Amino acid sequence: MKVSQVLRIIAFHAGQHSARAVSYLMSYEPYEALIAPARAKASLLRLILGLVITALLYMLLVSLSWQVLLSVMGEAWFEQTLQLPGPSSPSQMFVILGSFVFMTAAVSFTVWSLHHHSPLLLIGDFARARGQFFRTIGSLFVMATVVAVIASYGTTFVQNLPLSQWLGLLPLTLAFLLIQVSAEELVFRGYLQSQLAALGLHRFIWIMIPSAIFGLLHYDPAVMGAAAPWIVLSTTLFGVIAADLTARSGTLGPAIAFHFVWNFYAIVLCGFPDYLGGLAFFTYDFSIMDEERLISLMPYDAAFLLLAYLTVRIALRR
């Protein structure tokens, strides 16, 4: 056999292997790793019961923690935290973000007690999830920084925290932010989506139902007025993207990273002065209750989401 023939054979098999690898990442085949553990105890009644248990346990734990905070921080701090539009100091933000640890505890209890498998299986293979997390977060930070610099041209920002204070709080801020985004992804993509998929439902259903619920939970007309439905649409789109990335990767790693970067720019880098902006370095020069200005940002949010999605898809194919 000639050397040229050997090289052609090697190239052929290498091409097949590469095509299979790309096809694998482009399909929903990897999602079986998250569906399989859910399939053993999959039933609609059990899922509904699981959601009720998770919600009630989460609300109970949050309520108990608020009672503790009331006695420690005082009634004035507590009332200020509950005022509209929303919390806007560092301590209030740490409390809000930290409370999501109870969501993780609640869904973990549900999975362990009702579905009889380890809550860690909601994440998928941990080593693979970690690798995908860092690959996703690296590519997104590069893309998002470039976009943020371009998009901020001509936009007025107000410095919210001194640089020294912001940097001093940053390690704790990132840890609490990771708690928050991980909890939401565990519930909506790790638990609800995978349980619906384990029932054998069409992918449109197990993508759209969790995404729509996720979006509706962000509906707050008392604060956002006429912009509230647009916020729901934006967060629903976010949910669809996170659902798709979870199904294509077979772990929660990319979805958690995607959520983390999105909230980092919205909460930690540049937030609203009167709504969840207590840890932000900069704030916008308008209120969250300015409906027209808020609605005007929605097309940019949608474009950024789609660009971020494409960035992650490319990063995961490498």
C-alpha positions in Angstrom: 0.0 0.0 0.0 1.4 3.4 -1.0 2.0 6.1 1.6 -0.5 8.4 -0.2 -3.2 5.7 0.3 -2.4 5.3 4.0 -2.7 9.0 4.4 -6.0 9.1 2.6 -7.3 6.3 4.9 -6.1 8.1 8.0 -7.6 11.4 6.8 -10.9 9.6 6.0 -11.2 8.1 9.5 -10.1 11.3 11.2 -12.8 13.2 9.2 -15.4 10.7 10.2 -14.4 10.9 13.9 -14.5 14.7 13.7 -17.9 14.7 12.0 -19.2 12.3 14.7 -17.9 14.6 17.5 -19.4 17.7 16.0 -22.7 15.9 15.3 -22.7 14.7 18.9 -22.3 18.2 20.2 -24.8 19.6 17.8 -27.5 17.1 18.8 -29.4 16.4 22.0 -27.7 13.0 22.5 -25.6 14.1 25.5 -28.8 15.0 27.3 -29.4 11.4 28.0 -26.9 11.6 30.8 -29.3 13.9 32.7 -32.5 12.2 31.7 -31.5 8.7 32.6 -31.4 9.2 36.4 -34.8 11.0 36.3 -36.4 8.2 34.2 -36.4 5.6 37.0 -39.0 7.5 39.0 -40.6 9.6 36.3 -44.3 10.4 36.6 -46.3 13.5 36.2 -47.9 13.2 39.6 -44.5 12.7 41.3 -43.1 15.8 39.4 -46.1 18.0 40.5 -45.6 16.8 44.1 -41.9 17.4 43.8 -42.4 21.0 42.7 -44.9 21.6 45.5 -42.5 20.2 48.1 -39.6 22.2 46.7 -41.6 25.5 46.7 -43.1 25.0 50.1 -39.8 24.0 51.7 -38.0 26.9 50.0 -40.6 29.4 51.3 -40.5 27.9 54.8 -36.7 28.2 54.9 -36.7 31.7 53.6 -39.4 32.7 56.1 -37.4 31.3 59.0 -34.3 33.1 57.8 -36.2 36.4 57.6 -37.2 36.0 61.2 -33.6 35.6 62.2 -32.6 38.6 60.1 -35.4 40.7 61.7 -34.0 40.1 65.2 -30.4 40.6 64.1 -30.6 43.5 61.6 -33.6 45.3 63.1 -37.1 46.2 61.9 -35.9 49.4 60.0 -33.5 47.4 57.8 -36.1 44.7 57.2 -38.7 47.2 56.1 -36.3 49.0 53.9 -35.3 45.7 52.2 -39.0 45.1 51.3 -39.7 48.6 50.0 -40.4 49.0 46.3 -38.7 49.0 43.8 -36.3 46.7 45.6 -33.1 46.2 47.7 -30.3 48.5 46.8 -27.6 48.2 49.4 -24.7 45.6 49.6 -26.1 44.0 52.7 -29.5 43.6 51.2 -28.1 42.2 48.0 -26.0 39.6 49.9 -29.2 38.5 51.8 -31.2 38.2 48.6 -28.5 36.3 46.7 -27.7 34.1 49.7 -31.3 33.1 50.2 -31.0 31.0 47.1 -29.0 28.4 49.1 -32.4 27.4 50.5 -33.6 26.8 46.9 -30.7 24.4 46.4 -31.4 22.7 49.7 -35.1 22.4 48.9 -34.7 20.8 45.4 -31.9 18.6 46.7 -34.2 17.3 49.5 -37.0 16.6 46.9 -34.7 14.7 44.5 -33.2 12.7 47.4 -36.5 11.9 49.2 -39.0 11.7 46.3 -36.9 10.5 43.4 -34.4 8.5 45.3 -31.2 9.6 43.6 -28.3 11.9 44.4 -29.0 15.7 43.7 -25.5 15.8 42.2 -26.9 13.9 39.2 -28.9 17.0 38.4 -25.6 18.6 37.3 -24.3 15.6 35.3 -20.7 14.4 35.2 -19.0 16.9 37.5 -15.6 16.8 35.7 -17.2 17.4 32.4 -19.5 20.1 33.8 -16.6 21.9 35.3 -14.7 21.9 32.0 -17.7 23.1 30.1 -18.3 25.8 32.7 -14.9 27.3 32.4 -14.8 27.0 28.6 -18.2 28.8 28.4 -17.4 31.5 31.0 -14.0 32.3 29.4 -15.5 32.8 25.9 -18.5 34.7 27.2 -16.4 37.2 29.3 -14.3 38.0 26.2 -17.4 38.5 24.0 -19.4 40.3 26.6 -16.6 42.7 27.4 -16.1 43.7 23.8 -19.9 44.1 23.3 -20.2 46.1 26.6 -17.5 48.5 25.5 -19.1 49.1 22.1 -22.7 49.3 23.5 -21.7 51.7 26.3 -20.5 54.3 23.8 -22.6 57.4 24.4 -24.4 55.9 27.5 -24.2 57.7 30.8 -23.3 55.6 33.8 -23.0 56.7 37.4 -20.4 55.2 39.7 -22.2 53.4 42.5 -19.4 52.0 44.7 -15.8 53.2 45.2 -13.4 51.0 43.3 -11.7 49.8 46.5 -15.0 48.8 48.1 -16.2 47.1 44.9 -13.0 45.1 44.6 -13.0 44.2 48.3 -16.5 42.8 48.1 -15.9 41.2 44.7 -14.8 37.7 45.9 -17.8 37.4 48.2 -20.1 38.9 45.5 -19.0 36.3 43.0 -19.5 33.4 45.5 -23.0 34.6 46.3 -23.8 35.2 42.6 -22.7 31.6 41.9 -25.1 30.4 44.7 -28.0 32.2 43.1 -27.5 31.2 39.5 -26.7 27.6 40.4 -29.9 27.3 42.4 -32.1 28.5 39.6 -30.4 26.2 37.0 -30.7 23.2 39.4 -34.4 23.8 39.7 -35.4 24.8 36.2 -33.0 22.9 34.0 -31.6 20.3 36.3 -34.9 19.2 37.9 -38.0 20.4 36.0 -36.7 20.2 32.5 -35.0 16.8 33.0 -38.1 15.3 34.7 -40.3 16.5 31.8 -37.9 15.0 29.3 -37.9 11.7 31.2 -41.7 11.5 30.7 -41.0 11.1 27.0 -42.6 14.5 26.1 -41.6 16.3 22.9 -38.5 18.6 23.3 -40.6 21.7 22.6 -42.6 20.9 25.8 -39.7 20.2 28.1 -37.9 23.3 26.8 -40.8 25.8 26.8 -42.6 24.9 30.0 -39.6 25.5 32.4 -38.6 28.5 30.3 -42.1 30.1 30.4 -42.3 29.5 34.2 -38.9 31.0 34.6 -40.0 34.0 32.6 -43.3 34.5 34.5 -41.6 34.5 37.8 -39.8 37.7 36.7 -43.2 39.4 36.0 -43.3 42.4 38.3 -45.7 45.1 37.0 -45.6 47.0 40.4 -42.0 47.8 39.7 -41.6 47.7 35.9 -45.1 48.7 34.8 -45.6 48.3 31.0 -42.1 46.9 30.6 -43.0 43.8 32.8 -44.3 41.7 29.8 -41.1 42.5 27.9 -39.0 41.4 30.8 -41.0 38.1 30.8 -40.2 37.6 27.1 -36.6 38.3 27.6 -36.2 35.9 30.5 -38.2 33.3 28.7 -35.7 33.6 25.8 -32.9 33.3 28.3 -34.5 30.1 29.6 -34.9 28.6 26.2 -31.2 29.2 25.5 -30.1 27.7 28.8 -32.4 24.7 28.1 -30.9 24.2 24.7 -27.3 24.4 26.0 -28.1 21.9 28.8 -29.5 19.4 26.3 -26.6 19.8 23.9 -23.9 19.6 26.5 -25.3 16.9 28.8 -24.4 18.9 32.0 -25.5 22.1 33.7 -22.0 23.6 33.3 -22.7 25.8 30.3 -26.1 27.0 31.6 -24.7 27.9 35.0 -21.8 29.8 33.3 -24.2 31.5 30.9 -26.4 32.6 33.8 -23.4 33.7 35.8 -22.0 36.0 33.1 -25.5 37.4 32.3 -26.1 38.3 36.0 -22.6 39.5 36.5 -23.1 42.3 34.0 -26.6 43.0 35.2 -26.0 43.0 38.9 -22.2 43.3 39.6 -20.9 45.5 36.8 -23.8 47.8 35.9 -27.2 47.7 37.7 -30.1 49.9 38.5 -29.7 52.5 41.3 -33.0 51.5 42.9 -33.3 47.8 42.1 -30.8 45.1 42.9 -27.9 47.5 42.3 -26.3 47.4 45.7 -23.2 45.5 44.5 -22.8 47.1 41.2 -19.8 49.2 40.3 -21.8 51.4 38.0 -25.6 52.1 37.7 -27.7 53.5 34.9 -28.8 57.1 35.1 -32.4 56.1 35.2 -34.8 54.2 37.5 -36.0 50.6 36.9 -39.5 52.2 37.0 -38.7 54.3 33.9 -40.9 52.1 31.6 -39.9 53.7 28.2 -36.2 53.5 28.9 -36.5 49.9 30.1 -38.4 48.8 27.0 -35.9 50.5 24.8 -33.2 48.2 26.2 -35.1 45.0 25.3 -33.9 44.6 21.6 -30.3 45.0 22.8 -30.9 42.4 25.4 -32.3 40.0 22.9 -29.4 40.6 20.5 -26.9 40.1 23.3 -28.5 36.8 24.3 -28.4 35.4 20.8 -24.8 36.5 20.3 -23.9 35.0 23.6 -25.7 31.7 22.6 -23.7 31.5 19.4 -20.5 32.2 21.3 -21.1 29.3 23.7 -22.1 27.0 20.8 -18.8 27.7 19.1 -16.8 27.4 22.3 -18.3 24.0 23.1 -17.5 22.6 19.6 -13.8 23.2 20.0 
